[in-house]
């Protein structure tokens, strides 16, 4: 099934994870598919990481850099990689032994794909959850489907965790790698751009384990809970970049991205009004209408203008109660 056993470069960025990095590396070394190289990018750790990893010797390629963030570390790993496929593994997560073998087999069978993702097992306080089931898509990848246009799936339900995915190196280079200016949703941004260049392969099997062991640094993804403004600004940055892409020609995709950008601008307007920044409120409100000029957006803007953040949220809550069926936002 495989064609000449393509080399897979495993990129592991790490920063002060001496307490768990070995378990992560061991899960990569334990892969049943062994035509791999493991590149560990130490993003300026100040703990015992460097000393601890000496025991691996030539089994890993250890690179150290001044602290520059996870995106810069991943980019450094990709640039040093020799493989056709890039697999990312965060330093507090792990893989099941057959993860890469099954992904490579799939990629060799479906040569048109640019990326492949597995289902992910989320482990939190001893409880094990399926990401696909949690997002409402337990049957999303039955029989290992190929998604010809994965952009909306990437953005809307965010099924694909970074450690679950392998991506062709040349595609990553073509989209410009990870955006080092982003500290939130940088992985989502990269995968969204990748999805414009070809099909994604997906399997429902849980072959990736996201543990979120914590430690000195909390997961950056928790920032969206702590700072709503940063969440909307980060997502807006993603949408704005997509709107400039010549590949974004499919009408449903274009409508979805415009709607997303408009919604982020509207939420930023409400945040500014809540904080008393009237000027910012009107600026964001007008931009939300301009980017997606539809009757629905205009009505929403009028409601926000007349009733303010609290009034609008109450109206929205009443409307949501009247709607029937499953809503992803409730997860």
NULOTI-570155 format. One line per 10 residues: number of its first residue (from 1); their letters; for each residue x, y, z of N, C-alpha, C, O. Coordinates in pm, whole numbers. Example, Ala and Ser with C-alpha at 12.3 -4.5 7.8 and 13.67 -1.06 7.14 Angstrom:
<rs>
1> AS> 1319,-569,780,1230,-450,780,1320,-330,780,1424,-332,846 ~ 1285,-225,708,1367,-106,714,1290,3,787,1341,114,804
</rs>
This chain:
<rs>
1> XXXXXXXXXX> 83,-121,0,0,0,0,87,126,0,55,224,-68 ~ 196,123,76,281,242,85,372,253,-36,409,152,-98 ~ 408,375,-70,500,399,-179,634,442,-121,651,557,-79 ~ 729,349,-118,865,377,-73,873,434,68,965,511,99 ~ 778,398,153,782,440,294,823,586,311,937,614,349 ~ 733,678,284,769,821,296,812,856,438,752,811,535 ~ 916,937,447,967,981,576,869,1078,641,820,1171,578 ~ 841,1055,769,756,1144,848,843,1217,949,913,1153,1028 ~ 840,1348,947,914,1429,1044,822,1466,1159,721,1534,1139 ~ 856,1423,1278,776,1450,1398,832,1574,1465,948,1576,1508
11> XXXXXXXXXX> 750,1678,1474,794,1806,1531,736,1821,1671,614,1823,1689 ~ 824,1830,1771,781,1843,1911,837,1973,1970,953,1977,2010 ~ 755,2080,1975,800,2202,2043,783,2186,2193,688,2124,2239 ~ 875,2242,2269,861,2228,2415,919,2350,2485,1012,2414,2436 ~ 861,2380,2601,911,2489,2685,883,2454,2831,768,2452,2874 ~ 989,2427,2905,979,2395,3048,881,2281,3075,794,2292,3161 ~ 896,2173,3001,811,2054,3019,893,1933,3061,862,1820,3022 ~ 994,1955,3140,1080,1844,3182,1001,1735,3254,1040,1619,3253 ~ 891,1772,3316,813,1677,3394,732,1581,3308,681,1480,3359 ~ 717,1611,3175,635,1523,3093,688,1500,2952,634,1416,2880
21> XXXXXXXXXX> 793,1570,2911,841,1561,2773,886,1420,2736,873,1380,2620 ~ 939,1345,2831,989,1211,2800,875,1116,2760,892,1035,2669 ~ 761,1126,2827,646,1043,2790,602,1073,2647,563,983,2573 ~ 608,1201,2609,570,1241,2474,667,1183,2372,625,1124,2272 ~ 795,1199,2395,897,1146,2303,888,995,2295,900,937,2187 ~ 868,931,2409,858,784,2410,742,735,2325,752,631,2260 ~ 631,810,2325,515,768,2244,545,782,2096,489,708,2014 ~ 633,876,2059,675,888,1919,772,777,1882,763,721,1773 ~ 864,745,1972,960,638,1947,893,502,1941,945,409,1879 ~ 777,489,2006,707,360,2012,617,336,1890,545,236,1887
31> XXXXXXXXXX> 621,424,1791,535,409,1675,569,283,1596,686,251,1576 ~ 466,213,1551,487,93,1470,541,129,1332,604,46,1267 ~ 518,251,1287,579,301,1165,709,369,1206,707,474,1271 ~ 821,312,1167,947,361,1221,1032,440,1123,1147,473,1154 ~ 978,471,1004,1055,554,913,1025,701,945,960,772,868 ~ 1076,742,1059,1048,877,1109,1176,943,1159,1275,877,1188 ~ 1171,1073,1168,1273,1149,1240,1201,1233,1344,1092,1286,1319 ~ 1260,1246,1460,1198,1321,1569,1281,1446,1596,1398,1438,1630 ~ 1218,1560,1578,1285,1688,1599,1221,1757,1719,1104,1793,1716 ~ 1299,1775,1824,1251,1844,1945,1307,1984,1944,1429,2004,1944
41> XXXXXXXXXX> 1218,2083,1942,1261,2223,1943,1238,2279,2082,1124,2299,2125 ~ 1346,2303,2152,1340,2358,2288,1334,2510,2277,1431,2575,2238 ~ 1218,2564,2312,1194,2707,2296,1245,2786,2417,1171,2862,2480 ~ 1374,2766,2446,1438,2843,2554,1405,2796,2693,1393,2879,2784 ~ 1389,2666,2713,1355,2614,2847,1460,2653,2951,1579,2656,2922 ~ 1413,2681,3071,1504,2715,3182,1507,2605,3287,1574,2618,3390 ~ 1433,2496,3261,1433,2384,3356,1537,2281,3309,1632,2317,3240 ~ 1520,2156,3344,1620,2053,3316,1597,1981,3183,1650,1871,3162 ~ 1519,2041,3094,1485,1974,2968,1608,1930,2889,1617,1814,2849 ~ 1702,2021,2867,1819,1988,2786,1895,1869,2844,1929,1776,2771
51> XXXXXXXXXX> 1921,1872,2973,1995,1764,3038,1917,1633,3030,1975,1527,3007 ~ 1789,1640,3049,1703,1522,3052,1702,1451,2916,1698,1328,2910 ~ 1706,1528,2809,1693,1470,2676,1825,1416,2620,1828,1357,2512 ~ 1934,1436,2692,2063,1383,2649,2061,1231,2637,2135,1175,2556 ~ 1978,1165,2717,1974,1018,2717,1925,961,2584,1951,845,2554 ~ 1854,1042,2504,1802,991,2377,1908,987,2267,1893,917,2168 ~ 2016,1063,2286,2124,1061,2190,2077,1088,2047,2006,1185,2023 ~ 2118,1001,1953,2086,1019,1812,1942,981,1776,1901,996,1661 ~ 1866,933,1875,1726,897,1847,1641,1020,1817,1536,1010,1754 ~ 1686,1135,1863,1614,1260,1837,1712,1365,1786,1832,1357,1810
61> XXXXXXXXXX> 1657,1463,1718,1734,1580,1675,1691,1695,1766,1582,1749,1751 ~ 1778,1731,1860,1744,1833,1959,1793,1969,1912,1911,1988,1886 ~ 1699,2064,1900,1732,2200,1860,1690,2296,1970,1580,2286,2024 ~ 1779,2388,2004,1748,2488,2107,1741,2625,2043,1821,2658,1956 ~ 1644,2706,2087,1635,2843,2039,1595,2936,2153,1539,2891,2253 ~ 1624,3063,2138,1575,3161,2234,1423,3158,2233,1361,3134,2129 ~ 1363,3181,2349,1218,3175,2360,1151,3269,2260,1171,3391,2263 ~ 1070,3210,2171,1003,3289,2067,859,3245,2046,791,3300,1960 ~ 811,3148,2124,673,3103,2113,659,2975,2033,750,2935,1960 ~ 543,2911,2050,521,2780,1990,520,2784,1837,566,2690,1773
71> XXXXXXXXXX> 469,2890,1779,465,2898,1632,605,2905,1574,636,2837,1477 ~ 690,2987,1634,829,2996,1587,901,2863,1605,982,2825,1521 ~ 871,2793,1714,934,2662,1738,888,2561,1634,970,2487,1579 ~ 759,2556,1606,709,2464,1503,768,2497,1367,807,2407,1291 ~ 776,2626,1335,833,2666,1206,978,2623,1194,1022,2579,1088 ~ 1054,2638,1303,1194,2596,1301,1205,2446,1277,1294,2400,1206 ~ 1113,2370,1336,1112,2226,1316,1081,2189,1172,1144,2100,1115 ~ 982,2257,1113,945,2229,974,1063,2260,881,1092,2184,789 ~ 1131,2372,906,1244,2409,819,1357,2308,829,1429,2285,731 ~ 1373,2246,946,1481,2148,963,1440,2009,916,1525,1920,902
81> XXXXXXXXXX> 1311,1989,892,1257,1856,860,1300,1810,721,1311,1889,627 ~ 1322,1680,710,1359,1618,583,1243,1535,525,1251,1489,411 ~ 1138,1516,603,1030,1427,562,933,1487,463,924,1609,448 ~ 861,1399,394,755,1441,302,634,1487,381,562,1578,340 ~ 611,1422,497,498,1453,582,547,1509,715,650,1466,767 ~ 473,1606,768,504,1666,898,396,1625,997,277,1639,969 ~ 438,1574,1110,345,1539,1219,381,1621,1342,496,1621,1385 ~ 284,1691,1397,308,1774,1515,264,1700,1640,159,1636,1643 ~ 345,1710,1744,312,1648,1872,350,1745,1983,468,1775,2002 ~ 250,1794,2056,277,1886,2166,342,1810,2282,321,1690,2299
91> XXXXXXXXXX> 420,1882,2360,505,1816,2459,432,1768,2584,495,1716,2676 ~ 300,1785,2588,222,1726,2698,116,1631,2646,23,1596,2719 ~ 129,1589,2520,34,1495,2460,107,1368,2416,230,1362,2419 ~ 29,1267,2374,89,1139,2336,13,1078,2219,-100,1117,2189 ~ 78,981,2153,17,906,2043,2,759,2081,82,706,2158 ~ -100,694,2026,-107,549,2033,-6,492,1933,24,557,1833 ~ 46,371,1956,157,318,1877,131,310,1726,224,327,1647 ~ 6,285,1685,-21,265,1543,-66,394,1472,-106,389,1356 ~ -58,507,1539,-111,632,1485,-48,668,1350,-121,686,1252 ~ 81,679,1342,145,721,1218,133,615,1109,117,649,992
101> XXXXXXXXXX> 141,489,1146,131,382,1045,-3,389,973,-9,378,850 ~ -110,407,1048,-243,413,987,-259,540,903,-326,538,799 ~ -199,648,947,-210,771,870,-130,763,739,-177,808,634 ~ -11,705,746,71,690,625,4,595,526,2,621,406 ~ -50,484,576,-122,390,489,-236,460,417,-257,441,297 ~ -310,542,491,-423,615,433,-373,714,328,-431,725,220 ~ -265,786,361,-213,888,270,-160,825,141,-173,885,34 ~ -102,707,150,-51,639,31,-164,583,-55,-151,568,-176 ~ -275,552,10,-392,502,-63,-468,616,-130,-521,600,-239 ~ -472,731,-62,-543,850,-113,-439,959,-140,-419,1049,-59
111> XXXXXXXXXX> -373,948,-253,-260,1036,-282,-301,1182,-304,-215,1271,-308 ~ -432,1207,-318,-476,1344,-344,-481,1430,-218,-489,1552,-228 ~ -478,1368,-100,-494,1447,23,-368,1527,55,-257,1487,22 ~ -389,1642,120,-277,1725,166,-255,1712,316,-152,1753,369 ~ -354,1654,385,-345,1637,530,-434,1522,573,-529,1485,503 ~ -403,1465,688,-486,1359,744,-494,1379,895,-395,1409,961 ~ -616,1362,948,-638,1380,1092,-709,1260,1150,-790,1196,1083 ~ -678,1229,1275,-747,1122,1347,-840,1184,1451,-831,1303,1481 ~ -927,1103,1504,-1004,1144,1620,-907,1157,1738,-798,1101,1735 ~ -947,1230,1839,-861,1256,1954,-930,1216,2083,-1048,1244,2103
121> XXXXXXXXXX> -855,1151,2170,-904,1120,2304,-863,1233,2398,-744,1261,2415 ~ -960,1298,2458,-933,1404,2555,-939,1347,2695,-1040,1289,2735 ~ -831,1362,2770,-826,1308,2906,-826,1425,3003,-733,1507,3005 ~ -931,1432,3085,-945,1543,3180,-993,1487,3313,-1103,1433,3323 ~ -909,1502,3414,-942,1455,3549,-984,1308,3550,-1078,1269,3619 ~ -913,1230,3471,-938,1086,3467,-1047,1043,3372,-1063,923,3347 ~ -1123,1138,3317,-1231,1106,3226,-1180,1109,3082,-1107,1201,3044 ~ -1218,1009,3003,-1175,1000,2864,-1292,1032,2771,-1398,970,2779 ~ -1271,1130,2683,-1376,1175,2593,-1327,1171,2449,-1210,1198,2422 ~ -1417,1138,2357,-1388,1144,2214,-1415,1286,2164,-1524,1339,2185
131> XXXXXXXXXX> -1318,1346,2098,-1337,1482,2047,-1449,1488,1945,-1532,1579,1949 ~ -1454,1392,1852,-1558,1392,1751,-1697,1382,1816,-1790,1451,1774 ~ -1709,1296,1917,-1838,1282,1985,-1872,1410,2061,-1988,1453,2062 ~ -1772,1471,2123,-1794,1593,2199,-1841,1707,2109,-1922,1790,2149 ~ -1787,1709,1986,-1826,1812,1890,-1956,1777,1817,-2004,1855,1735 ~ -2012,1660,1848,-2137,1622,1784,-2120,1550,1653,-2213,1544,1573 ~ -2001,1494,1630,-1975,1425,1505,-1913,1288,1529,-1805,1259,1477 ~ -1980,1206,1606,-1929,1072,1634,-1916,989,1508,-1829,902,1499 ~ -2001,1015,1409,-1997,940,1283,-1933,1020,1170,-1943,983,1053 ~ -1867,1128,1206,-1812,1220,1107,-1718,1149,1010,-1722,1172,889
141> XXXXXXXXXX> -1632,1062,1063,-1528,1001,980,-1549,852,960,-1452,777,951 ~ -1674,808,954,-1696,665,938,-1634,618,807,-1645,684,704 ~ -1570,503,813,-1504,442,698,-1390,525,642,-1344,499,531 ~ -1343,626,716,-1229,705,672,-1259,789,550,-1216,757,439 ~ -1333,898,570,-1377,978,457,-1268,1074,410,-1172,1102,483 ~ -1284,1123,289,-1200,1228,233,-1286,1352,216,-1388,1348,148 ~ -1246,1462,277,-1320,1588,267,-1254,1672,158,-1140,1715,173 ~ -1326,1696,50,-1268,1769,-61,-1244,1915,-26,-1141,1971,-64 ~ -1337,1977,46,-1320,2115,91,-1344,2119,241,-1458,2116,287 ~ -1235,2125,317,-1244,2107,462,-1250,2237,541,-1254,2235,664
151> XXXXXXXXXX> -1249,2350,473,-1238,2478,543,-1348,2498,648,-1319,2531,763 ~ -1473,2477,609,-1583,2501,703,-1577,2404,819,-1607,2440,933 ~ -1538,2278,792,-1523,2180,901,-1412,2222,996,-1425,2206,1118 ~ -1303,2274,942,-1191,2319,1026,-1234,2433,1117,-1204,2433,1236 ~ -1305,2530,1061,-1340,2651,1135,-1461,2634,1226,-1462,2686,1338 ~ -1562,2562,1180,-1689,2561,1253,-1689,2466,1371,-1732,2504,1480 ~ -1642,2343,1352,-1650,2246,1460,-1515,2209,1517,-1507,2136,1616 ~ -1407,2258,1454,-1272,2243,1507,-1245,2099,1554,-1210,2075,1669 ~ -1262,2006,1460,-1243,1864,1492,-1098,1824,1502,-1065,1723,1565 ~ -1009,1903,1442,-873,1855,1424,-776,1921,1521,-747,2040,1509
161> XXXXXXXXXX> -726,1844,1617,-623,1896,1707,-488,1887,1637,-467,1800,1553 ~ -397,1977,1671,-267,1979,1605,-192,1846,1617,-135,1802,1517 ~ -190,1779,1734,-118,1651,1742,-186,1537,1665,-126,1431,1649 ~ -308,1557,1618,-379,1449,1548,-353,1452,1398,-393,1359,1327 ~ -287,1554,1348,-283,1577,1204,-142,1558,1147,-43,1588,1214 ~ -135,1509,1025,-11,1511,947,-39,1593,822,-147,1585,765 ~ 60,1671,779,44,1762,666,166,1749,575,278,1734,624 ~ 144,1754,445,257,1752,352,345,1875,375,296,1987,388 ~ 476,1851,380,568,1962,408,558,2071,302,559,2190,335 ~ 550,2033,175,547,2134,71,423,2221,79,426,2338,40
171> XXXXXXXXXX> 312,2166,129,190,2244,147,207,2343,262,166,2459,251 ~ 268,2298,370,293,2388,483,381,2506,441,355,2620,478 ~ 484,2476,365,573,2582,318,498,2677,226,518,2799,231 ~ 412,2622,142,337,2704,47,243,2802,116,227,2915,71 ~ 180,2760,228,87,2850,298,159,2945,393,96,3032,453 ~ 291,2930,406,366,3023,489,387,2981,633,422,3063,717 ~ 365,2853,662,384,2798,798,292,2867,898,188,2923,861 ~ 331,2863,1026,249,2922,1133,278,3071,1144,390,3116,1123 ~ 175,3146,1176,186,3292,1191,241,3322,1331,172,3303,1430 ~ 365,3369,1337,430,3391,1468,370,3510,1542,397,3529,1660
181> XXXXXXXXXX> 289,3591,1474,228,3705,1542,108,3663,1626,59,3741,1707 ~ 61,3539,1606,-58,3492,1677,-18,3407,1798,70,3320,1787 ~ -81,3431,1911,-57,3350,2030,-181,3270,2070,-180,3198,2169 ~ -286,3284,1991,-410,3212,2016,-467,3169,1881,-475,3249,1788 ~ -508,3042,1871,-564,2987,1748,-466,2987,1631,-508,2987,1515 ~ -336,2987,1662,-237,2984,1554,-243,2853,1475,-214,2851,1355 ~ -280,2744,1543,-292,2615,1475,-416,2613,1385,-411,2560,1274 ~ -525,2669,1433,-648,2678,1354,-625,2762,1229,-673,2728,1120 ~ -553,2870,1245,-520,2958,1133,-442,2883,1026,-473,2893,907 ~ -341,2808,1067,-258,2734,972,-339,2625,901,-329,2611,779
191> XXXXXXXXXX> -419,2550,977,-497,2442,916,-604,2496,821,-637,2431,722 ~ -658,2614,852,-757,2674,763,-694,2706,628,-754,2682,523 ~ -573,2761,631,-504,2793,505,-465,2667,429,-472,2663,306 ~ -425,2563,502,-390,2435,439,-512,2375,370,-501,2318,261 ~ -629,2388,433,-751,2324,380,-793,2382,245,-871,2320,174 ~ -741,2500,210,-775,2559,81,-698,2497,-35,-732,2518,-151 ~ -594,2420,-3,-506,2369,-107,-527,2223,-143,-458,2170,-230 ~ -622,2157,-78,-648,2018,-114,-733,1947,-12,-765,2002,93 ~ -771,1821,-43,-859,1744,46,-790,1701,176,-668,1687,183 ~ -873,1680,277,-829,1624,404,-880,1480,415,-992,1450,376
201> XXXXXXXXXX> -795,1392,467,-841,1259,504,-868,1257,653,-797,1321,731 ~ -970,1182,694,-1008,1178,835,-1044,1035,874,-1109,963,798 ~ -1003,994,994,-1048,867,1049,-1104,890,1188,-1055,973,1265 ~ -1208,814,1220,-1277,829,1348,-1203,765,1464,-1241,783,1580 ~ -1098,691,1435,-1027,619,1539,-949,715,1629,-882,806,1581 ~ -958,693,1761,-888,779,1856,-743,733,1869,-712,640,1944 ~ -655,798,1795,-514,759,1793,-424,865,1856,-303,845,1870 ~ -484,977,1894,-412,1086,1959,-471,1108,2097,-592,1104,2116 ~ -384,1132,2195,-428,1152,2333,-384,1291,2378,-264,1317,2390 ~ -479,1378,2403,-451,1512,2453,-470,1511,2604,-580,1490,2654
211> XXXXXXXXXX> -361,1534,2675,-363,1517,2820,-371,1649,2896,-430,1655,3004 ~ -313,1756,2839,-312,1886,2908,-267,1870,3054,-343,1895,3148 ~ -142,1829,3069,-90,1801,3203,-61,1926,3284,-38,1918,3405 ~ -62,2042,3218,-40,2165,3293,105,2186,3326,192,2165,3242 ~ 134,2228,3450,271,2254,3488,294,2402,3501,205,2476,3543 ~ 414,2446,3463,449,2587,3480,362,2677,3393,326,2788,3433 ~ 329,2630,3274,248,2711,3183,112,2647,3161,102,2527,3139 ~ 8,2728,3168,-125,2679,3134,-139,2677,2982,-69,2750,2912 ~ -228,2595,2933,-252,2588,2790,-297,2725,2738,-385,2788,2796 ~ -233,2769,2628,-269,2899,2571,-413,2902,2523,-473,3009,2513
221> XXXXXXXXXX> -467,2784,2491,-604,2782,2441,-705,2826,2546,-819,2858,2511 ~ -665,2829,2674,-757,2874,2779,-776,3026,2775,-862,3079,2845 ~ -695,3095,2693,-704,3241,2688,-840,3288,2639,-885,3398,2673 ~ -907,3205,2558,-1035,3249,2503,-1139,3263,2612,-1237,3336,2596 ~ -1119,3193,2724,-1210,3205,2836,-1176,3329,2917,-1265,3398,2967 ~ -1047,3356,2930,-1001,3467,3013,-1015,3602,2944,-1037,3703,3011 ~ -1004,3605,2813,-1003,3731,2739,-1087,3716,2612,-1036,3674,2508 ~ -1215,3750,2621,-1304,3735,2506,-1260,3823,2390,-1271,3784,2273 ~ -1211,3942,2422,-1166,4032,2317,-1055,3971,2234,-1053,3984,2111 ~ -962,3904,2300,-851,3841,2229,-903,3727,2141,-852,3704,2031
231> XXXXXXXXXX> -1003,3655,2190,-1063,3548,2111,-1116,3602,1979,-1084,3551,1872 ~ -1199,3707,1987,-1262,3762,1866,-1158,3825,1774,-1171,3814,1652 ~ -1057,3892,1828,-954,3953,1746,-870,3847,1674,-832,3865,1559 ~ -843,3735,1742,-767,3627,1681,-846,3561,1568,-792,3537,1460 ~ -974,3533,1595,-1057,3473,1491,-1075,3570,1374,-1078,3529,1258 ~ -1089,3698,1405,-1102,3799,1299,-977,3802,1211,-987,3818,1089 ~ -862,3786,1272,-737,3782,1196,-737,3664,1098,-692,3676,984 ~ -787,3551,1145,-797,3432,1058,-891,3459,941,-857,3433,825 ~ -1010,3510,971,-1108,3536,866,-1056,3639,765,-1076,3622,644 ~ -991,3744,812,-941,3847,722,-835,3791,627,-831,3828,509
241> XXXXXXXXXX> -749,3703,679,-648,3641,593,-714,3553,487,-671,3552,371 ~ -817,3480,527,-886,3392,432,-955,3472,322,-958,3429,206 ~ -1009,3588,357,-1078,3670,258,-983,3722,150,-1027,3762,42 ~ -854,3721,179,-754,3766,81,-702,3652,-5,-625,3675,-98 ~ -745,3529,25,-695,3412,-48,-769,3394,-180,-892,3395,-184 ~ -692,3379,-287,-753,3358,-419,-821,3222,-428,-908,3201,-513 ~ -782,3128,-338,-842,2995,-339,-985,2995,-284,-1060,2900,-305 ~ -1022,3102,-214,-1154,3106,-151,-1258,3148,-255,-1307,3261,-254 ~ -1291,3055,-343,-1383,3085,-452,-1518,3018,-434,-1616,3055,-501 ~ -1525,2921,-346,-1649,2847,-327,-1748,2934,-250,-1716,2985,-143
251> XXXXXXXXXX> -1866,2953,-305,-1963,3045,-243,-2000,3012,-98,-2002,3103,-15 ~ -2028,2884,-65,-2058,2854,76,-1943,2890,169,-1965,2938,280 ~ -1819,2866,124,-1702,2901,206,-1691,3052,222,-1667,3101,333 ~ -1709,3124,113,-1698,3270,118,-1805,3328,210,-1777,3417,290 ~ -1927,3277,197,-2035,3325,285,-2004,3295,431,-2029,3377,519 ~ -1949,3175,456,-1920,3137,594,-1812,3229,654,-1825,3273,768 ~ -1707,3255,577,-1598,3339,628,-1645,3483,650,-1609,3544,750 ~ -1724,3536,558,-1779,3672,576,-1867,3678,699,-1861,3774,777 ~ -1950,3576,718,-2037,3571,837,-1953,3567,964,-1984,3635,1062 ~ -1845,3486,961,-1759,3476,1080,-1691,3607,1112,-1685,3648,1228
261> XXXXXXXXXX> -1639,3674,1010,-1574,3803,1031,-1671,3906,1085,-1639,3981,1178 ~ -1791,3910,1027,-1894,4005,1072,-1934,3978,1217,-1952,4071,1295 ~ -1948,3852,1253,-1988,3816,1389,-1880,3857,1490,-1913,3906,1599 ~ -1753,3838,1455,-1644,3880,1545,-1645,4031,1566,-1629,4079,1678 ~ -1664,4105,1457,-1669,4251,1467,-1787,4296,1552,-1775,4391,1630 ~ -1901,4230,1537,-2019,4265,1615,-1995,4239,1764,-2032,4321,1847 ~ -1934,4125,1797,-1905,4094,1938,-1804,4193,1996,-1815,4230,2113 ~ -1707,4234,1916,-1612,4336,1962,-1683,4468,1986,-1648,4542,2079 ~ -1782,4499,1903,-1860,4621,1923,-1935,4616,2056,-1936,4714,2131 ~ -1996,4501,2086,-2068,4487,2212,-1974,4498,2332,-2010,4558,2434
271> XXXXXXXXXX> -1855,4441,2320,-1757,4451,2429,-1718,4597,2453,-1704,4641,2567 ~ -1699,4673,2344,-1663,4814,2358,-1777,4894,2420,-1753,4983,2502 ~ -1900,4864,2381,-2013,4938,2439,-2026,4906,2588,-2058,4993,2669 ~ -2002,4779,2622,-2010,4739,2762,-1905,4810,2847,-1928,4840,2964 ~ -1789,4835,2787,-1680,4901,2860,-1688,5053,2854,-1607,5123,2915 ~ -1787,5104,2779,-1805,5249,2771,-1731,5315,2657,-1728,5438,2647 ~ -1670,5235,2569,-1598,5290,2454,-1696,5307,2337,-1708,5220,2251 ~ -1766,5419,2337,-1871,5443,2238,-1814,5452,2097,-1873,5399,2002 ~ -1700,5519,2083,-1637,5533,1952,-1601,5397,1893,-1627,5370,1776 ~ -1541,5311,1976,-1505,5177,1931,-1628,5096,1896,-1626,5018,1800
281> XXXXXXXXXX> -1736,5114,1973,-1861,5043,1947,-1911,5072,1807,-1944,4980,1732 ~ -1919,5201,1770,-1972,5238,1639,-1879,5193,1526,-1925,5152,1420 ~ -1747,5201,1549,-1652,5159,1446,-1666,5011,1414,-1674,4972,1298 ~ -1669,4929,1518,-1681,4784,1497,-1818,4749,1439,-1829,4658,1356 ~ -1922,4820,1483,-2057,4793,1433,-2066,4819,1283,-2123,4739,1209 ~ -2011,4931,1240,-2014,4964,1097,-1931,4866,1015,-1969,4828,904 ~ -1817,4824,1070,-1733,4728,999,-1804,4593,986,-1790,4524,885 ~ -1881,4556,1090,-1951,4428,1085,-2054,4426,973,-2078,4322,911 ~ -2116,4543,948,-2214,4554,839,-2142,4556,703,-2187,4493,607 ~ -2033,4627,697,-1961,4645,571,-1905,4512,518,-1909,4487,397
291> XXXXXXXXXX> -1853,4427,608,-1789,4304,563,-1890,4200,516,-1856,4109,440 ~ -2017,4213,563,-2118,4114,526,-2255,4182,520,-2338,4165,609 ~ -2275,4256,415,-2396,4338,401,-2515,4251,364,-2543,4227,246 ~ -2586,4204,467,-2706,4122,448,-2816,4177,540,-2785,4243,639 ~ -2942,4149,508,-3052,4196,596,-3036,4147,740,-3064,4222,834 ~ -2992,4023,758,-2977,3967,891,-2874,4044,972,-2895,4071,1090 ~ -2763,4078,910,-2658,4153,979,-2706,4293,1014,-2676,4344,1123 ~ -2780,4355,924,-2832,4489,950,-2931,4487,1068,-2926,4575,1154 ~ -3018,4387,1073,-3113,4374,1184,-3038,4353,1315,-3072,4413,1418 ~ -2937,4269,1310,-2859,4242,1432,-2791,4371,1481,-2789,4398,1601
301> XXXXXXXXXX> -2737,4448,1389,-2672,4574,1426,-2771,4672,1488,-2739,4740,1586 ~ -2891,4679,1433,-2995,4769,1486,-3034,4726,1628,-3049,4810,1716 ~ -3049,4595,1648,-3084,4545,1781,-2973,4577,1881,-3001,4615,1994 ~ -2847,4561,1839,-2735,4594,1927,-2730,4741,1960,-2695,4780,2071 ~ -2766,4823,1860,-2766,4968,1879,-2878,5012,1973,-2858,5099,2058 ~ -2995,4952,1956,-3112,4994,2035,-3110,4940,2178,-3143,5011,2272 ~ -3071,4815,2193,-3085,4749,2323,-2953,4725,2397,-2954,4686,2514 ~ -2841,4748,2330,-2713,4731,2397,-2679,4583,2417,-2758,4496,2379 ~ -2563,4554,2476,-2517,4415,2493,-2614,4328,2570,-2647,4218,2526 ~ -2661,4375,2685,-2750,4293,2769,-2883,4266,2700,-2931,4153,2700
311> XXXXXXXXXX> -2942,4371,2641,-3069,4354,2573,-3059,4262,2454,-3146,4178,2431 ~ -2951,4277,2378,-2933,4191,2261,-2916,4045,2302,-2973,3956,2240 ~ -2837,4021,2407,-2815,3884,2452,-2945,3819,2498,-2967,3700,2475 ~ -3032,3897,2563,-3161,3844,2606,-3248,3807,2487,-3312,3702,2486 ~ -3250,3894,2386,-3328,3866,2264,-3274,3742,2194,-3350,3657,2147 ~ -3144,3732,2189,-3081,3617,2124,-3113,3488,2199,-3139,3385,2138 ~ -3112,3495,2333,-3142,3377,2415,-3285,3329,2392,-3311,3209,2383 ~ -3379,3425,2383,-3519,3389,2357,-3533,3322,2222,-3604,3223,2207 ~ -3464,3377,2122,-3471,3320,1988,-3410,3180,1983,-3462,3091,1915 ~ -3299,3160,2056,-3234,3029,2057,-3324,2923,2120,-3323,2807,2079
321> XXXXXXXXXX> -3402,2963,2221,-3493,2868,2286,-3602,2822,2190,-3651,2709,2200 ~ -3639,2911,2097,-3744,2876,2001,-3692,2785,1891,-3768,2709,1830 ~ -3560,2793,1867,-3502,2708,1763,-3501,2564,1807,-3482,2534,1925 ~ -3521,2476,1716,-3516,2332,1748,-3391,2272,1689,-3328,2329,1601 ~ -3356,2154,1740,-3240,2083,1686,-3115,2113,1764,-3113,2194,1856 ~ -3011,2044,1723,-2883,2052,1793,-2808,2179,1755,-2807,2218,1638 ~ -2745,2244,1852,-2666,2363,1828,-2524,2339,1877,-2503,2310,1995 ~ -2425,2349,1788,-2287,2321,1825,-2237,2414,1934,-2152,2376,2014 ~ -2289,2538,1937,-2241,2634,2033,-2270,2594,2176,-2213,2650,2269 ~ -2360,2497,2195,-2394,2455,2330,-2287,2364,2391,-2288,2337,2511
331> X> -2194,2315,2305,-2092,2223,2357,-1989,2303,2434,-1893,2245,2486
</rs>
